[in-house]
Amino acid sequence: MVPYLSERENAVVHINSICTRLFDTWCEQRRTTPLAYLLHCWPLMDSQPASIRRLGNTLSELRRTHLETLDAEAVRALFELADCAEDILQQTAMPERRMRAVSQHQSVHAAVEGVPG
């Protein structure tokens, strides 16, 4: 379980470094629209799935609605952020699915044991 936590932490650090780079660039260029989107979801308050999902969704919306105003480097960074966010969310979903499967198995097992034979 420790490698999973380490991998997740590294991904969050990577996301923060990309966001910092975008923040610095957009501040220097006085790009208020992309900054407004970025500051809506970053800095991350935590690394919970809801925060990561919000970051991914917000910056995907920026890409969709203002693509023509972004330079190639920013677009690459936004796609990289989307990939990192998706990876983190998929890693988070795997243990949750396993826990649901175990819970369902236990419920079925309890129901079968409770049936008079």
HUMOVEN-V464826 format. One record per backbone hydrogen bond with DSSP energy under -1.0 kcal/mol. CO is the residue of the C=O (numbers start at 1). NH is the residue of the N-H. If there is no record, write none. Layout:
# HUMOVEN-V464826
co = <CO;CO>
nh = <NH;NH>
This chain:
# HUMOVEN-V464826
co = <1;2;3;4;5;6;7;8;9;10;11;12;13;14;15;16;17;18;19;20;21;22;23;24;25;26;30;31;32;33;34;35;38;38;48;49;50;51;52;53;54;55;56;57;58;59;60;61;62;66;67;71;72;73;74;75;76;77;78;79;80;81;82;83;84;85;86;87;88;89;90;92;93;94;95;96;97;98;99;100;101;102;103;104;105;106;107;108;109;110>
nh = <5;6;7;8;9;10;11;12;13;14;15;16;17;18;19;20;21;22;23;24;25;26;27;28;29;31;32;35;36;37;38;39;41;42;52;53;54;55;56;57;58;59;60;61;62;63;64;65;66;69;70;75;76;77;78;79;80;81;82;83;84;85;86;87;88;89;90;91;92;93;94;96;97;98;99;100;101;102;103;104;105;106;107;108;109;110;111;112;113;114>
